[in-house]
Amino acid sequence: MSDRFEEADEFEIVTMTDEDGTEVEFSIIDHLACGGERYLLVVETEGMDEEETDALILKELSINTDDVTYELVEDDAEFDRIADLFAQKGEEYEVRIDQ
């Protein structure tokens, strides 16, 4: 997946392009660095107004001139560790991990 950043009202917007070429807009809720890696906590911009919405954790893979490449964190141990860090850090949101 690759993206390009844009400024939105309160949140930065990242447009992700999947393997099929479909673009989806995500709002960046938070970010953190851990173990030399950078992670983003994002939600689909379309669902931002919902009381509860599912969030995704993206891991930064590479940075080029205009593009940054991310991947979904799918490893359970890594996901749990990073989700816990976001939960500890989150002042304006609540992180709940569905098992």
C-alpha positions in Angstrom: 0.0 0.0 0.0 1.2 3.5 -0.7 -0.2 6.8 0.4 0.0 10.6 0.1 -0.7 13.0 3.0 -3.2 15.8 3.0 -4.2 18.2 5.7 -7.8 17.9 6.9 -9.7 19.7 9.6 -8.2 18.1 12.7 -6.6 15.0 11.4 -4.1 14.3 8.7 -5.5 12.2 5.9 -3.7 9.4 4.3 -5.0 7.9 1.0 -4.1 4.2 0.8 -4.0 2.3 -2.5 -4.5 -1.4 -2.2 -3.2 -4.1 -4.6 -6.3 -3.8 -6.7 -5.8 0.0 -7.2 -8.7 0.9 -5.0 -8.1 4.1 -3.0 -9.4 4.5 0.6 -9.0 7.6 2.8 -7.9 7.1 6.4 -7.7 9.7 9.2 -4.6 9.4 11.3 -5.7 9.3 15.0 -2.2 8.9 16.5 1.3 7.7 15.7 4.2 6.4 17.7 7.7 5.0 17.3 8.7 1.8 19.0 11.9 -0.3 18.5 13.0 1.9 15.5 9.7 1.4 13.7 6.9 4.0 13.2 3.2 3.1 13.6 0.0 4.8 12.7 -3.4 4.4 14.3 -5.9 5.1 11.6 -9.7 4.9 10.9 -11.5 5.1 7.7 -12.4 8.8 7.2 -15.9 7.8 6.1 -16.6 6.3 9.5 -15.1 9.1 11.6 -18.4 10.4 12.9 -19.6 7.0 14.3 -19.5 6.7 18.0 -17.5 3.5 17.8 -15.4 2.6 14.8 -12.7 0.0 14.0 -9.2 1.3 13.9 -6.2 -0.2 12.1 -2.5 -0.2 13.0 -0.2 0.5 10.1 3.6 0.0 10.2 5.8 2.2 8.1 8.0 0.2 5.7 9.7 2.8 3.5 9.7 6.5 2.6 10.4 7.8 -0.9 10.2 11.4 -2.1 6.4 11.7 -2.3 5.2 8.3 -1.0 5.4 6.4 2.2 4.7 2.7 2.2 2.7 1.1 5.0 1.4 -2.4 5.8 -1.2 -3.6 8.2 0.2 -5.1 11.4 -1.1 -8.6 11.2 1.3 -10.4 13.6 -0.7 -11.0 16.8 2.1 -10.4 19.2 3.3 -7.2 17.5 -0.3 -5.9 17.2 -1.1 -6.5 20.9 2.2 -4.8 21.9 1.5 -1.7 19.7 -2.2 -1.6 20.6 -1.3 -1.6 24.3 1.1 1.3 23.7 -1.6 3.3 21.9 -4.0 2.5 24.7 -1.5 3.9 27.3 -0.9 7.0 25.2 -4.5 7.7 24.1 -5.9 10.7 25.8 -8.7 11.5 23.4 -9.6 7.9 22.3 -10.2 4.5 23.9 -8.5 1.4 22.5 -10.3 -1.9 22.9 -8.9 -5.0 21.4 -11.5 -7.5 20.2 -10.2 -11.0 20.5 
